[in-house]
Amino acid sequence: MPAHWHCYRWTGERRTLDDESARRPPHMVVRDISAQEWKQIAAASPAFMASEVPPLEVPHWLLRPARMIKATFEAPDRASAWYKRQVSEVSPAFAAHHDKDSCRQAEWFANADGRLRWGGDVVGGWYLRGTGFVSVQVVACSPNRIRPTIPCPMH
């Protein structure tokens, strides 16, 4: 199990999200590398490090500065409650009517509970009325199951 989960939320323009250049670190990594190598990769991309737009790979949030973390929880149920609050707060602005459905949202929340209980990440993203997009993500840290060698941004 991870030591804790870091929580992230981003709301912005769809066209900003569509620009993938600031959403990926400068090197594609397909194997485990050391924490020091992760730090070097992150440092080689000031645009990636400065961007608050969700990265393409969820664990890459952990490469970004700690100031981007909205909340941190050691207990999975508290991380899940944060996710539920964030989604519930923004759901009236969802563009798709079916995403506003309370039964559909209850299913998302049950899935989030389950993923967090086994140490996973939770990711949600929705188009908003107009040209907006919101992303709500809860990322396991120390270790992350997908990228266990990425160091915690708070250390």
N, CA and C of each residue as an Amber inpcrd file, in Angstrom:
protein
   465
   0.8380000  -1.1940000   0.0000000   0.0000000   0.0000000   0.0000000
   0.8790000   1.2520000   0.0000000   0.4270000   2.2790000  -0.6670000
   1.1820000   3.5360000  -0.6360000   1.1080000   4.1750000   0.7470000
   2.0820000   5.0050000   1.0450000   2.0960000   5.7210000   2.3200000
   0.9910000   6.7730000   2.3670000   0.6830000   7.3410000   1.2000000
  -0.3270000   8.4010000   1.1240000  -0.7370000   8.6340000  -0.3290000
  -1.7310000   9.5080000  -0.5010000  -2.2060000   9.9060000  -1.8210000
  -2.1480000  11.4190000  -1.9140000  -1.6920000  11.9110000  -3.0660000
  -1.7180000  13.3490000  -3.3530000  -2.8970000  13.6100000  -4.2860000
  -3.5740000  14.7220000  -4.0570000  -4.7790000  15.0610000  -4.8080000
  -4.5340000  16.2880000  -5.6700000  -5.0280000  16.2320000  -6.8890000
  -4.8270000  17.3050000  -7.8620000  -6.1590000  17.6420000  -8.5350000
  -6.3430000  18.9040000  -8.8140000  -7.5190000  19.3380000  -9.5740000
  -7.0900000  20.4500000 -10.5120000  -7.5280000  20.3310000 -11.7520000
  -7.2330000  21.3620000 -12.7480000  -8.5030000  21.6680000 -13.5020000
  -8.7850000  22.9450000 -13.6860000  -9.8870000  23.3990000 -14.5180000
  -9.3220000  24.4010000 -15.5030000  -9.6130000  24.2140000 -16.7770000
  -9.0880000  25.1270000 -17.7820000  -9.7590000  24.9140000 -19.1200000
  -9.1660000  25.5170000 -20.1180000  -9.6930000  25.4500000 -21.4790000
  -9.3050000  24.1340000 -22.1480000 -10.2220000  23.5920000 -22.9310000
  -9.9600000  22.3430000 -23.6550000  -8.7310000  22.4640000 -24.5420000
  -8.5730000  23.5950000 -25.2000000  -7.4220000  23.7330000 -26.1160000
  -6.1010000  23.6810000 -25.3530000  -6.0870000  24.1240000 -24.1050000
  -4.8800000  24.0230000 -23.2840000  -4.5800000  22.5580000 -22.9900000
  -5.6090000  21.7980000 -22.6640000  -5.4490000  20.3690000 -22.4030000
  -4.9690000  19.6360000 -23.6580000  -5.4430000  20.0630000 -24.8170000
  -5.0790000  19.4120000 -26.0830000  -3.6250000  19.6250000 -26.4810000
  -2.9660000  20.6370000 -25.9170000  -1.5570000  20.8800000 -26.2120000
  -0.7160000  19.9350000 -25.3620000  -0.3070000  18.8350000 -25.9390000
   0.3690000  17.7890000 -25.1830000   1.8260000  18.0980000 -24.8490000
   2.4140000  19.1100000 -25.4300000   3.8410000  19.3560000 -25.2250000
   4.1950000  19.6050000 -23.7580000   3.3650000  20.3210000 -23.0240000
   3.6560000  20.5950000 -21.6120000   3.0950000  19.5150000 -20.6960000
   2.4940000  18.4930000 -21.2820000   1.8800000  17.4240000 -20.4890000
   2.7480000  16.1760000 -20.4010000   3.9360000  16.2520000 -21.0010000
   4.8150000  15.0840000 -20.9450000   6.2380000  15.5250000 -20.6270000
   6.9400000  14.7250000 -19.8160000   8.3530000  15.0310000 -19.5830000
   9.1360000  14.8280000 -20.8740000  10.3690000  15.3220000 -20.9450000
  11.0940000  15.3100000 -22.2120000  11.5460000  13.9380000 -22.7030000
  11.4860000  12.9170000 -21.8690000  11.9550000  11.5960000 -22.2900000
  10.8850000  10.5610000 -22.0010000  10.6390000   9.6830000 -22.9500000
   9.7150000   8.5740000 -22.7380000  10.4460000   7.5220000 -21.9160000
   9.8540000   7.1120000 -20.8240000  10.4640000   6.1130000 -19.9530000
   9.5630000   4.8890000 -19.9410000  10.1060000   3.7560000 -20.3130000
   9.3070000   2.5400000 -20.3760000   9.7640000   1.4880000 -19.3670000
  10.7630000   1.8030000 -18.5820000  11.2610000   0.8640000 -17.5720000
  11.4270000   1.6190000 -16.2620000  11.6380000   0.8790000 -15.1950000
  11.9050000   1.5340000 -13.9170000  13.2820000   2.1720000 -13.9560000
  13.3500000   3.3870000 -13.4720000  14.6290000   4.0890000 -13.3510000
  14.7370000   4.6020000 -11.9180000  15.8910000   5.0490000 -11.5440000
  16.1000000   5.4870000 -10.1680000  15.4080000   6.8190000  -9.8940000
  15.2210000   7.1110000  -8.6270000  14.6280000   8.3860000  -8.2220000
  15.4690000   9.5520000  -8.7510000  16.7770000   9.4130000  -8.7200000
  17.6520000  10.4700000  -9.2090000  17.4570000  10.7040000 -10.7090000
  17.3110000   9.6270000 -11.4680000  17.0650000   9.7700000 -12.9080000
  15.7260000  10.4570000 -13.1670000  14.7000000  10.1420000 -12.3690000
  13.4140000  10.8290000 -12.5150000  13.5870000  12.3250000 -12.2780000
  14.3450000  12.6840000 -11.2550000  14.5740000  14.1050000 -10.9490000
  15.2970000  14.7990000 -12.1030000  16.2470000  14.1130000 -12.7250000
  16.9740000  14.6860000 -13.8570000  16.0490000  14.8950000 -15.0580000
  15.1790000  13.9360000 -15.3100000  14.2320000  14.0630000 -16.4190000
  13.3120000  15.2510000 -16.1880000  12.7830000  15.3590000 -14.9810000
  11.8820000  16.4700000 -14.6680000  12.5950000  17.8120000 -14.8040000
  13.8190000  17.8880000 -14.3230000  14.5850000  19.1440000 -14.3790000
  14.8990000  19.5570000 -15.8140000  14.9440000  18.5970000 -16.7220000
  15.2670000  18.8920000 -18.1190000  14.0880000  19.5050000 -18.8780000
  12.9580000  19.6510000 -18.2150000  11.7710000  20.1800000 -18.8930000
  11.0790000  21.2450000 -18.0560000  11.5650000  22.4790000 -18.1250000
  10.9260000  23.5440000 -17.3490000   9.4590000  23.7460000 -17.7020000
   9.0820000  23.5560000 -18.9670000   7.6810000  23.7280000 -19.3620000
   6.8010000  22.6690000 -18.6900000   7.2750000  21.4400000 -18.6570000
   6.5250000  20.3710000 -18.0000000   6.3860000  20.6570000 -16.5030000
   7.4600000  21.0750000 -15.8810000   7.4510000  21.3270000 -14.4410000
   6.5750000  22.5190000 -14.0640000   6.4790000  23.4920000 -14.9290000
   5.6930000  24.6950000 -14.6270000   4.2150000  24.5190000 -14.9550000
   3.8900000  23.5690000 -15.7990000   2.5130000  23.3840000 -16.2440000
   1.6530000  22.7930000 -15.1300000   0.4630000  23.3260000 -14.9790000
  -0.5020000  22.7670000 -14.0290000  -1.5220000  21.8860000 -14.7310000
  -1.3790000  21.7460000 -16.0530000  -2.2670000  20.8890000 -16.8360000
  -1.9200000  19.4350000 -16.5120000  -2.9170000  18.5630000 -16.3670000
  -2.6230000  17.1700000 -16.0220000  -1.6410000  16.5250000 -16.9970000
  -0.6400000  15.8260000 -16.4610000   0.2900000  15.1170000 -17.3470000
  -0.4120000  13.9540000 -18.0460000   0.1720000  13.5010000 -19.1390000
  -0.4170000  12.3880000 -19.8840000  -0.3860000  11.0900000 -19.0750000
   0.6560000  10.8800000 -18.3020000   0.7570000   9.6910000 -17.4620000
   0.5020000  10.1190000 -16.0190000  -0.5030000   9.5580000 -15.3950000
  -0.9500000   9.9940000 -14.0670000   0.1810000  10.0900000 -13.0380000
   1.0520000   9.0900000 -12.8750000   2.1070000   9.2040000 -11.8610000
   3.0910000  10.3630000 -12.1020000   3.0890000  10.9160000 -13.3050000
   3.9860000  12.0430000 -13.5720000   3.6070000  13.2900000 -12.7850000
   2.3870000  13.3320000 -12.1940000   2.0720000  14.4190000 -11.2630000
   3.1360000  14.4790000 -10.1750000   3.6370000  13.3150000  -9.7630000
   4.5860000  13.2450000  -8.6490000   5.9310000  13.8850000  -8.9900000
   6.1980000  14.1090000 -10.2750000   7.4290000  14.7970000 -10.6790000
   7.2990000  16.3080000 -10.5190000   6.0820000  16.7830000 -10.5100000
   5.8360000  18.2210000 -10.4640000   6.0190000  18.7610000  -9.0460000
   6.1740000  20.0860000  -8.9240000   6.3980000  20.6870000  -7.5980000
   5.2400000  20.4190000  -6.6250000   5.5850000  20.2910000  -5.3470000
   4.5950000  20.0080000  -4.3020000   3.5140000  21.0840000  -4.2270000
   3.8010000  22.3010000  -4.6670000   2.8100000  23.3830000  -4.5950000
   1.5620000  23.0910000  -5.4300000   1.6470000  22.1410000  -6.3480000
   0.4990000  21.7980000  -7.1860000  -0.4630000  20.8290000  -6.5010000
  -0.0470000  20.2680000  -5.3820000  -0.8800000  19.3270000  -4.6350000
  -1.9860000  20.1070000  -3.9250000  -3.2190000  19.6730000  -4.1180000
  -4.3700000  20.3350000  -3.4810000  -4.6470000  19.7760000  -2.0910000
  -4.3270000  18.4970000  -1.8650000  -4.5370000  17.8480000  -0.5730000
  -3.7180000  16.5630000  -0.5460000  -3.4310000  16.0750000   0.6530000
  -2.7250000  14.8100000   0.8350000  -3.4090000  14.0410000   1.9580000
  -3.6080000  12.7410000   1.7430000  -4.2760000  11.9040000   2.7410000
  -3.5380000  10.5880000   2.8860000  -3.4310000  10.1090000   4.1280000
  -2.8390000   8.8010000   4.3850000  -3.8720000   7.6910000   4.3020000
  -5.1240000   8.0030000   4.5830000  -6.1900000   6.9950000   4.5720000
  -6.9350000   7.0270000   3.2390000  -7.1430000   5.8620000   2.6260000
  -7.8310000   5.8310000   1.3390000  -9.2560000   6.3830000   1.4040000
  -9.9530000   6.1800000   2.5160000 -11.3260000   6.6850000   2.6000000
 -11.3640000   8.2100000   2.6250000 -10.3480000   8.8390000   3.1990000
 -10.2980000  10.3030000   3.2070000  -9.9500000  10.8360000   1.8160000
  -9.0680000  10.1420000   1.1140000  -8.7400000  10.5360000  -0.2680000
  -9.9720000  10.3880000  -1.1560000 -10.7270000   9.3200000  -0.9530000
 -11.9420000   9.0970000  -1.7200000 -12.9820000  10.1770000  -1.4230000
 -13.1050000  10.5690000  -0.1730000 -14.0590000  11.6270000   0.1980000
 -13.6840000  12.9430000  -0.4870000 -12.3830000  13.2440000  -0.5740000
 -11.9370000  14.4630000  -1.2620000 -12.3550000  14.4040000  -2.7360000
 -12.0990000  13.2570000  -3.3800000 -12.4710000  13.0760000  -4.7860000
 -13.9750000  13.3080000  -4.9710000 -14.7780000  12.7020000  -4.1230000
 -16.2350000  12.8390000  -4.2190000 -16.6540000  14.3040000  -4.0760000
 -16.0660000  15.0080000  -3.1150000 -16.4080000  16.4300000  -2.9200000
 -16.0770000  17.2560000  -4.1560000 -14.9050000  17.0150000  -4.7320000
 -14.4830000  17.7890000  -5.9030000 -15.4230000  17.5510000  -7.0830000
 -15.7350000  16.2910000  -7.3440000 -16.6040000  15.9500000  -8.4690000
 -18.0100000  16.4980000  -8.2290000 -18.5190000  16.3370000  -7.0310000
 -19.8660000  16.8240000  -6.7120000 -19.9560000  18.3420000  -6.8460000
 -18.8850000  19.0240000  -6.4700000 -18.8570000  20.4890000  -6.5570000
 -18.9530000  20.9810000  -7.9920000 -18.2860000  20.2960000  -8.9090000
 -18.2210000  20.7710000 -10.2930000 -19.2680000  20.1250000 -11.2030000
 -19.9110000  19.0570000 -10.7570000 -20.8160000  18.3110000 -11.6460000
 -21.9700000  19.1280000 -12.2300000 -22.4990000  20.1570000 -11.5630000
 -23.5540000  20.9360000 -12.2310000 -23.0880000  21.5880000 -13.5380000
 -21.7760000  21.7790000 -13.7080000 -21.2470000  22.4090000 -14.9200000
 -20.8560000  21.4010000 -15.9990000 -21.0220000  20.0930000 -15.7460000
 -20.6710000  19.0900000 -16.7590000 -21.4620000  19.3520000 -18.0350000
 -20.7960000  19.1960000 -19.1740000 -21.4450000  19.4130000 -20.4670000
 -22.4190000  18.2890000 -20.8080000 -22.0450000  17.0560000 -20.4980000
 -22.8780000  15.8990000 -20.8520000 -23.9240000  15.6520000 -19.7690000
 -25.1630000  15.6180000 -20.1770000 -26.2660000  15.4130000 -19.2370000
 -26.1060000  14.0970000 -18.4640000 -25.6780000  13.0230000 -19.1550000
 -25.5680000  11.7180000 -18.4900000 -24.5030000  11.7220000 -17.3880000
 -23.5040000  12.6170000 -17.4680000 -22.4890000  12.6980000 -16.4230000
 -23.0230000  13.3500000 -15.1510000 -24.1510000  14.0380000 -15.2570000
 -24.7800000  14.6590000 -14.0880000 -25.6690000  13.6830000 -13.3300000
 -25.9180000  12.5170000 -13.9090000 -26.8020000  11.5260000 -13.3200000
 -26.2470000  10.9980000 -11.9880000 -27.0620000  11.0410000 -10.9430000
 -26.5940000  10.6490000  -9.6100000 -26.2490000   9.1600000  -9.5410000
 -26.9460000   8.3140000 -10.2780000 -26.6100000   6.8780000 -10.2800000
 -25.2440000   6.6470000 -10.9310000 -24.9910000   7.3560000 -12.0050000
 -23.6980000   7.2400000 -12.6900000 -22.5790000   7.7150000 -11.7660000
 -22.8060000   8.8340000 -11.0910000 -21.8000000   9.3580000 -10.1700000
 -21.5820000   8.4050000  -8.9920000 -22.6390000   7.8000000  -8.4920000
 -22.4940000   6.8330000  -7.3940000 -21.6050000   5.6630000  -7.8220000
 -21.7350000   5.2560000  -9.0780000 -20.8880000   4.1800000  -9.6050000
 -19.4220000   4.6300000  -9.6620000 -19.1810000   5.8650000 -10.1310000
 -17.8070000   6.3930000 -10.1580000 -17.2210000   6.3830000  -8.7540000
 -18.0170000   6.8450000  -7.7880000 -17.5150000   6.9580000  -6.4140000
 -17.2320000   5.5900000  -5.8070000 -18.0620000   4.6040000  -6.1020000
 -17.8080000   3.2430000  -5.6140000 -16.5310000   2.6860000  -6.2360000
 -16.3350000   2.9450000  -7.5240000 -15.1020000   2.4980000  -8.1890000
 -13.8780000   3.1900000  -7.5910000 -14.0060000   4.4780000  -7.2870000
 -12.9000000   5.2140000  -6.6700000 -12.5550000   4.6090000  -5.3160000
 -13.5660000   4.3140000  -4.5150000 -13.3270000   3.6800000  -3.2060000
 -12.5320000   2.3880000  -3.3740000 -12.9640000   1.5670000  -4.3160000
 -12.3010000   0.2850000  -4.5410000 -10.8580000   0.4310000  -4.9830000
 -10.6100000   1.3310000  -5.9130000  -9.2340000   1.5270000  -6.4150000
  -8.3080000   2.0190000  -5.3150000  -8.7920000   2.9520000  -4.5320000
  -7.9510000   3.4990000  -3.4670000  -7.6950000   2.4580000  -2.3740000
  -8.6670000   1.6120000  -2.0930000  -8.4780000   0.5830000  -1.0600000
  -7.3770000  -0.4010000  -1.4330000  -7.1540000  -0.6390000  -2.7380000
  -6.0620000  -1.5410000  -3.1140000  -4.7960000  -0.7920000  -3.5170000
  -4.7740000   0.5250000  -3.3030000  -3.5470000   1.2890000  -3.5200000
  -3.4060000   1.9120000  -4.8840000  -4.4870000   1.9970000  -5.6380000
  -4.4240000   2.5600000  -6.9800000  -4.6430000   4.0610000  -7.0270000
  -4.6460000   4.5680000  -8.2480000  -4.9070000   5.9820000  -8.5240000
  -6.3620000   6.1210000  -8.9830000  -6.9100000   7.3130000  -8.8270000
  -8.2510000   7.6080000  -9.3230000  -8.1490000   8.8310000 -10.2170000
  -8.7160000   8.7170000 -11.4090000  -8.6410000   9.7910000 -12.3960000
 -10.0290000  10.0700000 -12.9410000 -10.3930000  11.3340000 -12.9820000
 -11.6470000  11.7200000 -13.6040000 -11.4320000  12.9850000 -14.4110000
 -12.0700000  13.0570000 -15.5580000 -11.9850000  14.2460000 -16.3940000
 -13.2830000  14.4370000 -17.1490000 -13.7840000  15.6830000 -17.1570000
 -15.0720000  15.9550000 -17.7800000 -15.0340000  17.2650000 -18.5530000
 -15.7120000  17.2620000 -19.6910000 -15.9310000  18.5050000 -20.4190000
 -16.9930000  19.3020000 -19.6830000 -16.7800000  20.6040000 -19.6330000
 -17.7210000  21.5030000 -18.9760000 -18.5070000  22.2780000 -20.0280000
 -19.6170000  22.8620000 -19.6180000 -20.3690000  23.7160000 -20.5460000
 -19.4190000  24.7700000 -21.1040000 -19.5980000  25.1200000 -22.3410000
 -18.7020000  26.0760000 -22.9820000 -17.4690000  25.3630000 -23.4920000
 -16.3070000  25.8900000 -23.1740000 -15.0630000  25.3240000 -23.6990000
 -14.1290000  24.8170000 -22.5990000 -14.6840000  24.5330000 -21.4420000
 -13.8550000  24.1270000 -20.3060000 -13.7070000  22.6300000 -20.1360000
 -12.7580000  22.2810000 -19.2880000 -12.4930000  20.8910000 -18.9170000
 -12.0370000  20.8940000 -17.4650000 -12.4400000  19.8620000 -16.7180000
 -11.9670000  19.7090000 -15.3480000 -11.3820000  18.3110000 -15.1770000
 -10.2880000  18.2580000 -14.4530000  -9.6230000  16.9950000 -14.1360000
  -9.4850000  16.9080000 -12.6210000  -9.8880000  15.7660000 -12.0650000
  -9.7540000  15.5060000 -10.6310000  -8.9990000  14.1860000 -10.5100000
  -7.8330000  14.2220000  -9.8420000  -6.9930000  13.0300000  -9.7740000
  -6.4520000  12.8280000  -8.3640000  -6.4500000  11.5720000  -7.9420000
  -5.8820000  11.1690000  -6.6650000  -4.7780000  10.1710000  -7.0010000
  -3.5340000  10.5150000  -6.6390000  -2.3670000   9.7590000  -7.0900000
  -1.6420000   9.1300000  -5.9010000  -1.5210000   7.8080000  -5.9360000
  -0.8140000   7.0790000  -4.8820000   0.6610000   7.4620000  -4.8910000
   1.2160000   7.5880000  -3.6890000   2.6160000   8.0120000  -3.5840000
   3.3270000   7.2080000  -2.5080000   4.5530000   6.8910000  -2.8160000
   5.4660000   6.2090000  -1.8770000   5.0110000   4.8020000  -1.5120000
   4.9170000   3.9270000  -2.4720000   5.1560000   4.0830000  -3.9040000
   3.8640000   4.1630000  -4.7040000   4.0190000   4.5750000  -5.9500000
   2.9380000   4.4910000  -6.9270000   3.0780000   3.1440000  -7.6250000
   1.9870000   2.4460000  -7.8290000   2.0520000   1.1040000  -8.4250000
   2.6030000   1.1080000  -9.8520000   2.3060000   2.1440000 -10.6200000
   2.7480000   2.1890000 -12.0070000   4.2040000   2.6190000 -12.1070000
   4.5800000   3.6280000 -11.3240000   5.9410000   4.1720000 -11.3380000
   6.4830000   4.2170000  -9.9080000   6.8570000   3.0600000  -9.3510000
   7.2460000   2.9940000  -7.9470000   8.5160000   3.7530000  -7.5760000
   9.3400000   4.0930000  -8.5540000  10.5920000   4.7870000  -8.2240000
  10.5100000   6.3020000  -8.3150000   9.3580000   6.8380000  -8.7390000
   9.2330000   8.2990000  -8.7410000   9.2130000   8.7600000  -7.2940000
  10.0850000   9.6840000  -6.9400000  10.1280000  10.1370000  -5.5400000
   8.9340000  11.0170000  -5.1870000   8.6140000  11.0390000  -3.9110000
   7.5150000  11.8810000  -3.4280000   7.8720000  13.3540000  -3.5980000
   6.9650000  14.1600000  -4.1270000   7.2640000  15.5840000  -4.3020000
   7.3910000  16.3480000  -2.9930000   6.9860000  15.7590000  -1.8950000
   7.0460000  16.4540000  -0.6020000   8.3380000  16.1620000   0.1440000
   9.2010000  15.3520000  -0.4400000  10.4850000  15.0400000   0.2330000
  11.6380000  15.6510000  -0.5050000
